[in-house]
């Protein structure tokens, strides 16, 4: 593949589709992302401590060695020196959407598949995990995908640049979210050149820094010890669901974002398009770098972990939920794209679905802000600055979104007015 001085028109088209879906996030002040107020409140505390701003700097200290749940706050802290905390969080969230499409595009090219298939992920961007506010988790997805792309390039070319990039990406994935890092590691193991010891050592060498970080976190931090104990505990201590109950819950856990049937219609379009493109593609048209059967081991591993994972354990929540989204996203490289006119028609269909996803997202956000939120700005203005505030959330649900977007809205007081609130992630 020849290096390009400018991005290809196909990549620009794919990024434009992702940007259209991300744009509604920038058009609304109050968003229905459940944990977003907590993340922003914690980010403000972290940034105020580092900037020496009172009262946070007089009350809190930061200790980066106690957890790997860091990437959102480190990047957000750096951005907060240039923009406000809310904008920093918004930039990271929109980067997840554009980054997922760009990273999948790069992965598909590395695997020798048609990169236009990355448009299939666009209707999946507004998923349940995002609306719950699992931001550390979702920002790890594009890092995971691009890390696999660099791993494939390392195997193919043996050049130093992809290996250095893989070393950096593996650390970023680990400090984003441990579940994503686990799936990332499984994918690296599946792609590894096990038939050659020399190639195997060269392949794993860039991952040594991430391995050291994992060992330190797992054996020398309280959070790592808790997670290690949760993983190794017997199944009798876990709330495992029956098989058919797990099957019925898959869509709800990963993609049931709206109260109405709009998300179901978009998901049905996604499934029909993906299957149709694969059926219409000629078999044997192009030789992928990694066989479909081999790559299928990654979504298969996600499926096994979904069925064998618990829902919550102590302060860990939504454990099994995450594997459905990861399984579907990692399944996308197994689809095929027809050539010629059928391929162009398939691309047009995916662009249309992207537009419908953006329009649906915008419609629900508008009605949420206008009808559910109400005059929340006036409520904040009524409160004095820098006090202690307890949030009494009598109704956390909304009319238009299936999650509980108001559960932590009291944390916006800390974001907007300073002071303290009754619940945040500052304990991390």
Rosetta blueprint (number, residue, H / E / L):
1 X L
2 X L
3 X L
4 X L
5 X L
6 X L
7 X L
8 X L
9 X H
10 X H
11 X H
12 X H
13 X H
14 X H
15 X H
16 X H
17 X H
18 X H
19 X H
20 X H
21 X H
22 X H
23 X H
24 X H
25 X H
26 X H
27 X H
28 X L
29 X L
30 X L
31 X L
32 X L
33 X L
34 X L
35 X L
36 X H
37 X H
38 X H
39 X H
40 X H
41 X H
42 X H
43 X H
44 X H
45 X H
46 X H
47 X H
48 X H
49 X H
50 X H
51 X H
52 X L
53 X L
54 X L
55 X L
56 X H
57 X H
58 X H
59 X H
60 X L
61 X L
62 X L
63 X L
64 X H
65 X H
66 X H
67 X L
68 X L
69 X L
70 X L
71 X H
72 X H
73 X H
74 X H
75 X H
76 X H
77 X H
78 X H
79 X H
80 X L
81 X L
82 X L
83 X L
84 X L
85 X H
86 X H
87 X H
88 X H
89 X H
90 X H
91 X H
92 X H
93 X H
94 X H
95 X H
96 X H
97 X H
98 X H
99 X H
100 X H
101 X H
102 X H
103 X H
104 X H
105 X H
106 X H
107 X H
108 X H
109 X H
110 X H
111 X L
112 X L
113 X L
114 X L
115 X H
116 X H
117 X H
118 X H
119 X H
120 X H
121 X H
122 X H
123 X H
124 X H
125 X L
126 X L
127 X L
128 X H
129 X H
130 X H
131 X H
132 X H
133 X L
134 X L
135 X H
136 X H
137 X H
138 X H
139 X H
140 X H
141 X H
142 X H
143 X H
144 X H
145 X H
146 X H
147 X H
148 X H
149 X H
150 X H
151 X H
152 X H
153 X H
154 X H
155 X H
156 X H
157 X H
158 X L
159 X L
160 X H
161 X H
162 X H
163 X H
164 X H
165 X H
166 X H
167 X H
168 X H
169 X H
170 X H
171 X H
172 X H
173 X H
174 X H
175 X L
176 X L
177 X L
178 X H
179 X H
180 X H
181 X H
182 X H
183 X H
184 X H
185 X H
186 X H
187 X H
188 X H
189 X H
190 X H
191 X H
192 X L
193 X L
194 X L
195 X L
196 X L
197 X H
198 X H
199 X H
200 X H
201 X H
202 X H
203 X H
204 X H
205 X H
206 X L
207 X L
208 X H
209 X H
210 X H
211 X H
212 X H
213 X H
214 X H
215 X H
216 X H
217 X H
218 X H
219 X H
220 X H
221 X L
222 X H
223 X H
224 X H
225 X H
226 X H
227 X H
228 X H
229 X H
230 X H
231 X H
232 X H
233 X L
234 X L
235 X H
236 X H
237 X H
238 X L
239 X L
240 X L
241 X L
242 X L
243 X H
244 X H
245 X H
246 X H
247 X H
248 X H
249 X H
250 X H
251 X H
252 X H
253 X H
254 X H
255 X L
256 X L
257 X L
258 X E
259 X L
260 X L
261 X L
262 X H
263 X H
264 X H
265 X H
266 X H
267 X H
268 X H
269 X H
270 X H
271 X H
272 X H
273 X H
274 X H
275 X H
276 X H
277 X H
278 X H
279 X H
280 X H
281 X L
282 X L
283 X L
284 X L
285 X L
286 X L
287 X L
288 X L
289 X L
290 X L
291 X L
292 X H
293 X H
294 X H
295 X H
296 X H
297 X H
298 X H
299 X H
300 X H
301 X H
302 X H
303 X H
304 X H
305 X H
306 X H
307 X H
308 X L
309 X L
310 X L
311 X L
312 X L
313 X E
314 X L
315 X L
316 X E
317 X L
318 X L
319 X L
320 X L
321 X H
322 X H
323 X H
324 X H
325 X H
326 X H
327 X H
328 X H
329 X H
330 X H
331 X H
332 X H
333 X H
334 X H
335 X L
336 X L
337 X L
338 X L
339 X L
340 X H
341 X H
342 X H
343 X H
344 X H
345 X H
346 X H
347 X H
348 X H
349 X H
350 X H
351 X H
352 X H
353 X H
354 X H
355 X H
356 X H
357 X H
358 X H
359 X H
360 X H
361 X H
362 X H
363 X H
364 X H
365 X H
366 X H
367 X H
368 X H
369 X H
370 X H
371 X H
372 X H
373 X H
374 X L
375 X L
376 X H
377 X H
378 X H
379 X H
380 X H
381 X H
382 X H
383 X L
384 X L
385 X L
386 X L
387 X L
388 X E
389 X E
390 X L
391 X L
392 X L
393 X L
394 X L
395 X L
396 X L
397 X L
398 X L
399 X L
400 X L
401 X E
402 X L
403 X L
404 X L
405 X L
406 X L
407 X L
408 X L
409 X H
410 X H
411 X H
412 X H
413 X H
414 X H
415 X H
416 X H
417 X H
418 X L
419 X L
420 X E
421 X E
422 X L
423 X L
424 X L
425 X L
426 X L
427 X L
428 X L
